[in-house]
């Protein structure tokens, strides 16, 4: 698997999610059935800023070798973010009435957590294919 594809996919996912939270916090609060009272919209915007920053970090590192010891802080940050996020969403889904938006988010988080786990713990970052 090409790590460039993974980094582009995670950048787009986090970027679009971040932009949505940053510029439409009230709508996002409606989708997740939360009241639109202060300070929740501002907290959503702060979350959006963090997601957008994470997306920019992934986008700028997409052309570098990632895996093993190469750019390990970036792969570990993504692994921990998606794993902790997936676990939090699983806990929510098990203890509350299912929200379709959060279920879709959970599926995306699980996929990214698995792939970044592979990147952190299995992939060496070096292409072992012989050059022709």
N, C-alpha and C positions, 0 to 999 in steps of 0.2 A: 504494500500500500504506500502510496506517495504521501508524505507528510504535508506537502504543499496543499493537496486537496483537502486534508483534514483541517489545516489552519484556515483555508479560505472558507470552508463550510462553517467552522466555529465562529469566524469573524462575522460572516453574514448573519448567522443566527443571533449572536450577541449584539451585533450592531443594530439590526432591525428591532430587536426586543428593547434595547437601550433607547433608541430614538422614539419608540412608541411610549415608553415610560416617561421619557423626558418631555415630550411635547403633547402628550394626551394622558396625563395622570388620572384625571377624573374618569375618563372612559375606561381605563384599565381597572380602576377601583370598582366600577360598575360590573365589569366582566367577572371579577373575582368575588362579587357580592359583598363588598366592603363599603362602609359609609364614606361619603366624600367630605368629611369634616376635617378641619385642621387638626393636626399637622400632616395628615396622611398624604395629601397631594404633593407636598414638599418632600416628604420621605420617598415617595415614588420617583420624583425627579432626581433625588440623590442616588437612588438605586439605578436609574437610567444612566446617570453620569458614570457610575462604576461599570455598568455593562458596556457602555460605549468606549470607555477607556480600555477595558479588557479586549474588546474587538479590535481597537487600534493596535494594541500590543501584539495580538495574534497576526494581524494583517502585515505589520512591519517585519515580523519574524518568519513569514511564510517562505521566503526564498533561502533560508538558512538550513543547515543540517540540524535536525531535531531528533533526539532519541539517545539513549545511553547517557553519556556525560555531556553531550552537545545540547546546549540551551536547556539544561536540566531544570533551572528555576521556572522557566516558562511552561514546560510540560508538567511539572509538579503543581504549579499554580492552577493550571487548567484541570488536571486530574482531581485535585482537592475541591475546586469549585463545583465541578459537575457531580462528583461523588456525594459531597455533603448536600448539594441541592437536590439530587435524586433521593437521598435518604429522607430529607425533610418533606419532599413531595409525597413519598410513599407513606410516611407517617400521617400526613394530612389526609390522603385518600382513604386510608384505613379507618380513621377516626371520624370522618365527616362524610356528608352526602357528596357524592362525586360531582365535580365541576369539570365539564368537557374541556375547557381551556386549560385547566391545570393538569388534566390527564394527558393532553397532547404535549404539554410542557414536560411532564414526567417522562414520557416516551423519548423525547429528544434528549433529556438529561441523562437517561440510562444509556442511550446509544453513545453519547459523547463520553460518559464516564468509562464505559468499557473500552472504547478506542484509546482514550488517553491513558488508561491503565496499561494497555498493551504498549503504548509508546514509552511509558515510564519504566515498566518492569521487564519488557521483552525485547523491544526494538533497540538495536545498537546505534542506529543513526548512520551506519555505513552500508552502502550498497555493495553486496557481495557478488553481484553478477559480473562475469568477466566482460571487459570491453572488447568490442569487435574491431 
